[in-house]
Amino acid sequence: MSPRKYWASTAIEALEAGAHREISTTLQDLVQKYGSKARMDAVLCDRYRFSLRSIIVRAWRERRRLTSSVVQELACYAEANVTEERGLIEIGEIKCQPKDECPLAAALKADSETLKKLKAAIEGQPEKAENARRTKVLKDLIRLPKQKLTAQQCRHLGDAVFAFFCPPDAIILSTNTRDLLPLTEAIGKKAQAPDEVP
């Protein structure tokens, strides 16, 4: 599958959220604001763009309020503010920038028993490329602890990183519980979908 396989569904969700914000707008409101010669497609395009920009900027600004605490901030990832360039919303560099080795490597390599449990949990899941990559990296961490963990290998670990570093008394909120639950359950931790939160 393409690395952009979720873009279409994300775009549809974004358009739905933008449309929902305009649900009470009437044609008379649009004529008053844009004039009698305004074209409907241009007006809707502007309204969607402004609505989506507002949703994205607010969500980014409030991202830390969704959780009670942040665990294991990454030294290799510099979190930047959202900016707008040429009409596009940018969140800066999103690739990990490790100095030498992934900063999570030492903690991962120090607990081979947990890595083995995570590997076994993944091997019990359906075969897919994501699971094969994750299993290979876990296997390398267990067998070759002196080998450096690259940024790409760290990305391949994916949900295993969230499960590994989640505190025992915390719950991971994720829309991807299908992949995450087997991992958390294998090591005595919890995950749930945001819509399951009471």
Secondary structure, DSSP 8 states (H G I E B T S, - for coil): --TTTTHHHHHHHHHHHHHHHTTT--HHHHHHHH-TT--HHHHHHHHHHHHHHHHHHHHHHTGGGGSS---S--TT------EEETTEEE----S---SSS-TTHHHHHT-HHHHHHHHHHHHTS---HHHHHHHHHHHHHHH-TTS---HHHHHHHTHHHHHHHS-TT-EEE-S-HHHHHHHHHHTT-EEE-GGG--
